[in-house]
Amino acid sequence: MTTLTWRYRGGVAARAVAAIGGGYVLTATASALVALALPLPRADAVTIATLLSFVVYTCVILWVFATASALRAWIGVLAVSAVLGGILWLTGRLS
Amino acid sequence: MKEGLRQSMAWVHTWSGLLVCWLLLLVFMGGTASYYKHEITFWMKPELHQAADAPSRVTPAESATLAVRELQQRAPKANAWFLDLPHERNPLIYASWTNPPKKGMSREERRAAFRHQNFTLDPMTGLTTAAPRDTRGGEFLYRLHFDLYYMSAIWGRWIVGIAAMCMLVAIVSGVITHKRIFKDFFTFRPRKGQRSWLDAHNATAVLALPFHLMITYTGLVTLMFMYMPSPTKVLYGAEQNTMFSEVFPNAERVKPARQAAPLADIAPMLQQAERAWGEAPTRIVVSNPNDAHARVEMHRPSGQQLSNIEPTMIFDGASGALLSQAPPPSTTLAARAAIYGLHVAHFADTLLRALFFVCGLAGTAMVATGALLWGVKERQKYAKIVASGGRVGFGVRLVDALNIGAIAGLPIAFAVYFWANRLLPVELAGRSELEANAFFIAWGAAALLAQIRPTRGMWRFQLTLGALLLAGIPILNAITTDTHLGVTLFGGAGLRPVAAFDLVVLLLGALLGWAAWWLGRKANRRAAAGKSADIAQPSTLEAA
């Protein structure tokens, strides 16, 4: 039996949180932006954005586990969420 | 996880799959059964079988008139009437109604009252049939696969949603892991232990891969506005109900005028819809009957299109005049309805429905073989320890036990649910809840026994028990009702669902029996070969 190091376990836990929690926040922000950006009646926009959200979430989760390190995964998720969140906040202020 | 993409995806596939696989088995089995929930409900109400025996010769308009006449006597002041007319999958006329809610009535009380506000008519005689026994039938299995049980529906839906998301991740990562997905499908190496389980997992997964991907994604879509509310938040703010009325364009509820007006004859309205569609509506909803604001909605039978939104025609109930046809939804809304429709498969005819059922079984087999594969792989790490008289780790034992409890235990629970339907006294109070309890008592007992002794013997015991219980259902049906296979196979078309149910459970029982026999033969061979070390080994299905 190979024993797993605590460093490895910590990395897995960090990635899991980044994927599940961080990924959800990123997806929710991105979907909200898509819904706002689509030049369609709002019933259509909300439907398309929500339909796509599960595809986005899946991709984010897989990327978090595929990328080289847990740190990179966290930086990536946080940076993208921050940028998207910033745009969302700005559109809220401007409109 | 730090190696290549393929290795990291294999890791994600393993763990996202393993963590939820036992719940997924329940969801897959319940969902697969739900393709035939009407047939299951019909089988579970043997009191209705007699009336369905003779082929219906009355027209839809006559059926509707019969039902309305009965409703006028029983519930003239109802909020709404719901009529289901005979069609291919339903030989009888079902009618139910909702009363104006009384003050201080909880949702549960209203729901409980609604359960008694219905009747069934024999279209041949126009008389009400014998009152069927109190059972939730296929509806229980259908609700179970996304609401779970013994908890609020919201909790159940979130738990099942999380499991479905894990499943989606497992499917996509599983596909990425597979460099030879096409070639692997044609590879089966029997009697090679882990390889055989891997091949079986690949075959069941790849065979129905489009189905698995579709059913998982569309399952999430059925409740998507709950799982991902952020787009709704930014576009509608707090007015979530506005979104629902825009996205799900149902006929608007009309408030009663509180002014009596006799309901117009229903037959001409039905015939008008029939002329427009070329087929008669199968579902009719009358809101505010006998009121000046009465509305009659005619629903076109599903089966013409993927979408789950059936076209409707709305009539003024007092004058009988056509008010509107629901406008066609936008492309996006139609697409969503089609995605939703794919999941519930109301469109599927007999053959396609059977194919979906088989795909659902393949999905169950995929989850089961995947769960087994983990145990088989993990056990190899302990091979040396076990050979020198040691024990496998806690994780392997736990997974083995959960596998037995779910893979072999769940079929027992399903079978016990059907046995309880026939054996519990008909007049028992709270009967439908007891049937559901029987399901969970059986499952709980199987899971507990598996935890106490997760051995090969337990596998054989539970598989054999499941096989006997399932294959025994046709015999039980023959003893407890008059509509056994000898009658249903040669009777009218209305009894075909009963015959089909008996045959399918017999077949599933035979499959389980084969699995139990195969395990036993393997154990005997080992014993004959004198490999005593293997017999002492605690479990499992490894090294076929």
Chai-1 contact restraints between the chains, C-beta under 6 A:
chainA,res_idxA,chainB,res_idxB,connection_type,confidence,min_distance_angstrom,max_distance_angstrom,comment,restraint_id
A,M1,B,K381,contact,1.0,0.0,6.0,A-B,restraint_1
A,A28,B,S230,contact,1.0,0.0,6.0,A-B,restraint_2
A,S31,B,M228,contact,1.0,0.0,6.0,A-B,restraint_3
A,S31,B,S230,contact,1.0,0.0,6.0,A-B,restraint_4
A,S31,B,P231,contact,1.0,0.0,6.0,A-B,restraint_5
A,A32,B,S230,contact,1.0,0.0,6.0,A-B,restraint_6
A,A32,B,P231,contact,1.0,0.0,6.0,A-B,restraint_7
A,A32,B,V234,contact,1.0,0.0,6.0,A-B,restraint_8
A,A35,B,P231,contact,1.0,0.0,6.0,A-B,restraint_9
A,A35,B,V234,contact,1.0,0.0,6.0,A-B,restraint_10
A,A35,B,L235,contact,1.0,0.0,6.0,A-B,restraint_11
A,L36,B,V234,contact,1.0,0.0,6.0,A-B,restraint_12
A,R42,B,L235,contact,1.0,0.0,6.0,A-B,restraint_13
A,A43,B,E246,contact,1.0,0.0,6.0,A-B,restraint_14
A,A43,B,V247,contact,1.0,0.0,6.0,A-B,restraint_15
A,D44,B,S330,contact,1.0,0.0,6.0,A-B,restraint_16
A,D44,B,T332,contact,1.0,0.0,6.0,A-B,restraint_17
A,V46,B,P231,contact,1.0,0.0,6.0,A-B,restraint_18
A,V46,B,T232,contact,1.0,0.0,6.0,A-B,restraint_19
A,V46,B,L235,contact,1.0,0.0,6.0,A-B,restraint_20
A,T47,B,V247,contact,1.0,0.0,6.0,A-B,restraint_21
A,T47,B,T332,contact,1.0,0.0,6.0,A-B,restraint_22
A,T47,B,R336,contact,1.0,0.0,6.0,A-B,restraint_23
A,I48,B,T332,contact,1.0,0.0,6.0,A-B,restraint_24
A,A49,B,P231,contact,1.0,0.0,6.0,A-B,restraint_25
A,T50,B,M224,contact,1.0,0.0,6.0,A-B,restraint_26
A,T50,B,M228,contact,1.0,0.0,6.0,A-B,restraint_27
A,T50,B,P231,contact,1.0,0.0,6.0,A-B,restraint_28
A,S53,B,M228,contact,1.0,0.0,6.0,A-B,restraint_29
A,F54,B,L220,contact,1.0,0.0,6.0,A-B,restraint_30
A,T58,B,L168,contact,1.0,0.0,6.0,A-B,restraint_31
A,T58,B,V169,contact,1.0,0.0,6.0,A-B,restraint_32
A,T58,B,V172,contact,1.0,0.0,6.0,A-B,restraint_33
A,I61,B,V169,contact,1.0,0.0,6.0,A-B,restraint_34
A,L62,B,S173,contact,1.0,0.0,6.0,A-B,restraint_35
A,F65,B,S8,contact,1.0,0.0,6.0,A-B,restraint_36
A,F65,B,V12,contact,1.0,0.0,6.0,A-B,restraint_37
A,A66,B,L5,contact,1.0,0.0,6.0,A-B,restraint_38
A,A66,B,S8,contact,1.0,0.0,6.0,A-B,restraint_39
